[in-house]
Amino acid sequence: MLDLGRLRAIDALARHGTVHAAAAALHCTPSAVSQQLAKLEREAGTVLCHKDGRGLRLSDAGRLLAEHAALVLAAADTAAAALDAYRGEVAGEVTVACFATACRGLLPPALSALTSAYPRLRPRVIETNPYEALRDLDRGRVDVAVIDDWREVRLHLPAGVSSTVLGEDTADLVVPAGHPLATAGPGPLDRAAHERWIASPRAPSATTG
């Protein structure tokens, strides 16, 4: 049986890239993380990390175990939260995937209010794009996804996921002064679908690039 604390160490290394960053995320020392990883290697019976200069990088086996560790830890946190809820408490870790603008504008006051109301709740934020956020939500790696969507190119929510509209915003399209759209006024984005764009690479399911 693999120890959950040691699985947290390899999960943190996979998520944050370095032992020091993993230690900061786990609120412990880099030495403690290294010790946990060494013990996990002995438990697993295979090499999980290679030395990379003064740091460590995951081996193929380490990356494989880290992927499964994320699922195991998410299940353990869900089980702990379920028990707390059964006892009438809101506690445990909740992971929120969020796009950059909302990380700065929406989450700080929301998480502050949440932790004030439920002091034993531990929120964790991952900044990512909407497609990766929904993928991680579907795989159980995050609990909540805050995403931005477009009327013209709707995102497809995974099965079993419920959604709530938090608000609507206006997008500004910047074009040269002499461009036909410069004086067209507000309108749907698909009017610019066939224009040449100089920002934002084509998204996996988008019709504009």
C-alpha positions as MATLAB code, in Angstrom:
seq = 'MLDLGRLRAIDALARHGTVHAAAAALHCTPSAVSQQLAKLEREAGTVLCHKDGRGLRLSDAGRLLAEHAALVLAAADTAAAALDAYRGEVAGEVTVACFATACRGLLPPALSALTSAYPRLRPRVIETNPYEALRDLDRGRVDVAVIDDWREVRLHLPAGVSSTVLGEDTADLVVPAGHPLATAGPGPLDRAAHERWIASPRAPSATTG';
ca = [
       0.000    0.000    0.000;
       1.455    3.340   -1.035;
       1.457    6.037    1.632;
      -0.828    9.024    0.893;
       1.663   11.534    2.278;
       4.320   10.265   -0.104;
       1.868   10.343   -2.986;
       1.247   13.999   -2.137;
       4.979   14.627   -2.475;
       5.225   13.178   -5.996;
       1.951   14.876   -6.991;
       3.333   18.229   -5.810;
       6.603   17.677   -7.686;
       4.680   16.854  -10.878;
       2.436   19.921  -10.502;
       5.066   22.471   -9.482;
       8.205   21.224  -11.237;
      10.816   21.598   -8.486;
      11.345   20.222   -4.995;
      11.425   23.738   -3.528;
       8.129   24.685   -5.188;
       6.573   21.374   -4.107;
       7.734   22.006   -0.531;
       6.208   25.487   -0.549;
       2.899   24.068   -1.795;
       2.941   21.378    0.917;
       4.094   23.809    3.638;
       7.155   21.753    4.523;
      10.909   21.786    3.862;
      12.548   20.633    0.600;
      14.411   18.030    2.662;
      11.100   16.576    3.859;
       9.835   16.315    0.264;
      13.056   14.592   -0.832;
      12.780   12.124    2.038;
       9.178   11.319    1.146;
      10.148   10.739   -2.487;
      13.029    8.457   -1.466;
      10.711    6.389    0.737;
       8.143    6.244   -2.067;
      10.809    4.884   -4.441;
      11.559    2.109   -1.974;
       7.857    1.316   -1.640;
       7.356    1.312   -5.412;
      10.506   -0.704   -6.092;
      11.493    1.405   -9.096;
      13.252    4.676   -9.918;
      10.781    7.555   -9.752;
      13.158   10.535   -9.968;
      16.445   11.367  -11.661;
      18.903   14.000  -10.472;
      18.780   17.089  -12.685;
      21.543   19.429  -11.630;
      20.710   20.333   -8.041;
      17.086   19.310   -8.489;
      15.009   16.273   -9.410;
      12.946   15.365  -12.462;
      10.423   12.569  -12.707;
      11.268    9.393  -14.587;
       8.707    7.784  -16.892;
       7.614    5.598  -13.977;
       7.441    8.691  -11.778;
       5.189   10.529  -14.224;
       2.949    7.474  -14.480;
       2.666    7.219  -10.700;
       2.079   10.980  -10.402;
      -0.893   10.752  -12.793;
      -2.465    8.032  -10.665;
      -1.497    9.818   -7.451;
      -3.579   12.824   -8.536;
      -6.629   10.590   -8.923;
      -6.022    8.787   -5.623;
      -5.559   12.047   -3.712;
      -8.653   13.587   -5.295;
     -10.663   10.527   -4.237;
      -9.229   10.683   -0.713;
     -10.057   14.382   -0.401;
     -13.564   13.734   -1.702;
     -14.039   10.963    0.851;
     -12.800   13.202    3.670;
     -15.094   16.016    2.541;
     -18.032   13.591    2.421;
     -17.361   12.514    6.000;
     -17.088   16.130    7.116;
     -20.352   16.921    5.359;
     -21.943   13.912    7.095;
     -20.849   15.423   10.415;
     -22.264   18.774    9.329;
     -18.905   20.395    8.576;
     -17.593   21.974    5.375;
     -13.888   21.128    5.351;
     -11.062   19.753    3.247;
      -9.405   20.899    0.040;
     -11.333   22.301   -2.916;
      -9.428   22.866   -6.161;
     -10.594   25.591   -8.532;
      -9.387   25.818  -12.150;
      -9.771   29.336  -13.458;
      -8.810   31.537  -16.409;
      -6.368   34.383  -15.764;
      -8.737   37.365  -15.658;
     -11.122   35.679  -13.227;
      -8.194   34.618  -11.031;
      -7.472   38.301  -10.487;
     -10.973   39.761  -10.554;
     -13.469   37.153   -9.326;
     -11.733   34.646   -7.097;
     -10.007   36.773   -4.407;
     -13.217   38.180   -2.837;
     -15.107   34.916   -3.407;
     -12.441   32.748   -1.758;
     -12.035   35.251    1.079;
     -15.757   35.059    1.824;
     -15.709   31.266    1.491;
     -12.848   30.721    3.928;
     -14.352   33.214    6.362;
     -17.575   31.240    6.364;
     -15.841   27.846    6.431;
     -12.422   28.154    8.148;
     -11.593   24.456    7.692;
     -11.969   24.674    3.911;
      -8.640   24.823    2.017;
      -9.080   26.333   -1.475;
      -6.401   25.745   -4.116;
      -6.366   27.647   -7.413;
      -4.940   26.490  -10.756;
      -4.694   29.104  -13.515;
      -5.452   27.479  -16.869;
      -7.472   27.860  -20.066;
     -11.130   26.741  -20.313;
     -10.405   23.616  -22.370;
      -7.862   22.266  -19.882;
     -10.111   23.281  -16.980;
     -13.016   21.224  -18.325;
     -10.703   18.296  -19.084;
      -9.371   18.331  -15.505;
     -12.911   18.664  -14.147;
     -14.003   15.639  -16.176;
     -11.028   13.620  -14.879;
     -11.656   14.561  -11.274;
      -8.459   16.588  -10.894;
     -10.330   19.785   -9.968;
     -13.611   20.374   -8.172;
     -14.739   23.619   -9.801;
     -13.938   25.227  -13.157;
     -14.418   28.951  -13.742;
     -14.377   29.391  -17.529;
     -15.157   31.999  -20.146;
     -17.405   31.051  -23.044;
     -18.553   32.621  -26.323;
     -22.077   32.558  -27.717;
     -20.687   31.847  -31.193;
     -18.468   28.953  -30.089;
     -19.996   27.231  -27.105;
     -17.892   24.967  -24.929;
     -19.192   21.418  -24.458;
     -19.566   20.552  -20.781;
     -18.656   16.997  -19.678;
     -21.496   14.688  -18.753;
     -22.713   15.097  -15.195;
     -21.441   18.677  -14.861;
     -23.793   21.492  -13.857;
     -23.093   25.134  -14.664;
     -24.048   28.597  -13.426;
     -23.650   31.869  -15.347;
     -21.683   34.325  -13.217;
     -22.036   37.260  -15.591;
     -21.555   38.573  -19.099;
     -18.840   40.824  -20.453;
     -18.260   42.755  -23.681;
     -15.246   41.903  -25.838;
     -13.477   44.660  -27.760;
     -12.233   43.876  -31.285;
      -9.349   46.104  -32.356;
      -9.169   46.812  -36.116;
      -7.448   49.484  -38.268;
      -9.285   52.815  -38.541;
     -10.214   52.218  -42.196;
     -11.500   48.659  -41.675;
     -15.204   48.028  -42.511;
     -15.816   46.756  -38.980;
     -14.416   49.954  -37.438;
     -17.750   51.743  -37.821;
     -20.055   48.717  -37.739;
     -20.936   49.083  -34.060;
     -21.655   46.240  -31.612;
     -22.436   42.891  -33.147;
     -21.741   39.151  -33.056;
     -18.153   37.952  -33.206;
     -18.820   35.748  -36.220;
     -18.825   38.888  -38.398;
     -15.037   38.720  -38.016;
     -14.755   34.955  -38.488;
     -13.011   35.231  -41.864;
     -10.677   38.072  -40.947;
      -6.938   37.614  -40.400;
      -6.153   37.593  -36.666;
      -2.873   38.557  -35.026;
      -3.631   37.255  -31.504;
      -4.953   34.101  -29.848;
      -4.094   30.810  -31.611;
      -6.937   28.712  -32.951;
      -8.706   26.867  -30.131;
      -9.514   23.137  -30.483;
     -13.186   23.711  -31.332;
     -13.188   27.343  -32.409;
     -14.325   28.663  -35.775;
     -12.213   31.810  -35.505;
      -8.470   31.776  -35.138;
];
